[in-house]
Amino acid sequence: MNDNHPRSAWSVYSRTVFIAFTAIALLLIAYEHRVHVLGILPWLLILACPLMHVFMYHGHGGHGGHSGHDHAGHGAGTNQPKKEADDV
């Protein structure tokens, strides 16, 4: 039988072993260096603010990047002046 595609260098078994080894190594590193990891969390929270501004508001284009576009029904006819009762 002749296969036209080359065999993958990574078998299913070797991929599973590699992923398990990497997961265990990351857990051990995180456990040993938890003081450093926990010390950096406040800075990651501060860094998240400008990143959320850029990715959620699409820069300075307004909410969702729809600046200058009127949406149907948004603000149309909602600001009607109140009728005042005439005092007699």
C-alpha positions as CSV (number, residue, x, y, z in Angstrom):
1,M,0.0,0.0,0.0
2,N,1.4,3.4,-1.0
3,D,0.5,6.5,1.0
4,N,1.1,9.8,-0.8
5,H,1.3,11.9,2.3
6,P,4.3,11.9,4.6
7,R,4.0,10.5,8.1
8,S,3.8,13.0,10.9
9,A,6.9,13.4,13.1
10,W,4.6,13.4,16.2
11,S,2.5,10.4,16.9
12,V,-0.5,10.6,19.1
13,Y,1.4,9.0,22.0
14,S,4.4,11.4,21.8
15,R,2.0,14.4,21.6
16,T,0.2,13.2,24.7
17,V,3.5,12.7,26.6
18,F,4.7,16.1,25.5
19,I,1.5,17.9,26.6
20,A,1.5,16.0,30.0
21,F,5.2,16.9,30.6
22,T,4.6,20.6,29.7
23,A,1.5,20.8,32.0
24,I,3.4,19.2,34.9
25,A,6.4,21.5,34.3
26,L,4.2,24.6,34.2
27,L,2.4,23.6,37.5
28,L,5.7,23.0,39.2
29,I,7.2,26.3,38.1
30,A,4.0,28.1,39.1
31,Y,4.1,26.4,42.5
32,E,7.7,27.2,43.2
33,H,7.4,30.8,42.0
34,R,4.0,31.6,43.3
35,V,5.3,34.6,45.2
36,H,6.5,36.1,42.0
37,V,3.4,35.2,40.1
38,L,1.1,36.7,42.8
39,G,3.3,39.8,42.9
40,I,2.7,40.5,39.2
41,L,-1.1,40.1,39.3
42,P,-1.8,43.8,40.3
43,W,0.3,45.0,37.4
44,L,-1.6,42.7,35.0
45,L,-4.8,44.2,36.3
46,I,-3.5,47.7,35.5
47,L,-2.3,46.6,32.1
48,A,-5.7,45.2,31.4
49,C,-7.3,48.6,31.5
50,P,-5.7,50.1,28.3
51,L,-6.0,46.7,26.6
52,M,-9.7,46.6,27.2
53,H,-10.0,50.2,26.0
54,V,-8.2,49.4,22.7
55,F,-9.9,46.1,22.0
56,M,-13.4,46.7,23.4
57,Y,-13.9,50.3,22.2
58,H,-11.7,49.9,19.0
59,G,-9.4,52.8,19.9
60,H,-10.9,56.2,20.3
61,G,-13.7,55.7,17.8
62,G,-16.4,55.6,20.4
63,H,-18.5,52.7,21.7
64,G,-18.0,49.8,19.4
65,G,-16.5,52.0,16.7
66,H,-19.9,53.4,15.6
67,S,-19.1,57.1,16.2
68,G,-21.1,59.5,14.0
69,H,-23.7,56.9,13.0
70,D,-27.2,57.2,14.3
71,H,-28.9,54.0,15.2
72,A,-32.6,53.5,14.3
73,G,-34.7,54.6,17.3
74,H,-31.7,55.8,19.4
75,G,-32.6,59.2,20.6
76,A,-35.3,59.8,18.1
77,G,-38.4,61.3,19.8
78,T,-37.2,60.6,23.4
79,N,-36.6,64.2,24.5
80,Q,-40.1,65.7,24.2
81,P,-40.7,68.8,26.2
82,K,-43.2,68.5,29.0
83,K,-46.5,70.4,28.7
84,E,-47.0,72.7,31.5
85,A,-50.4,73.2,33.0
86,D,-51.7,76.8,32.6
87,D,-52.4,78.4,36.0
88,V,-55.7,80.3,36.0
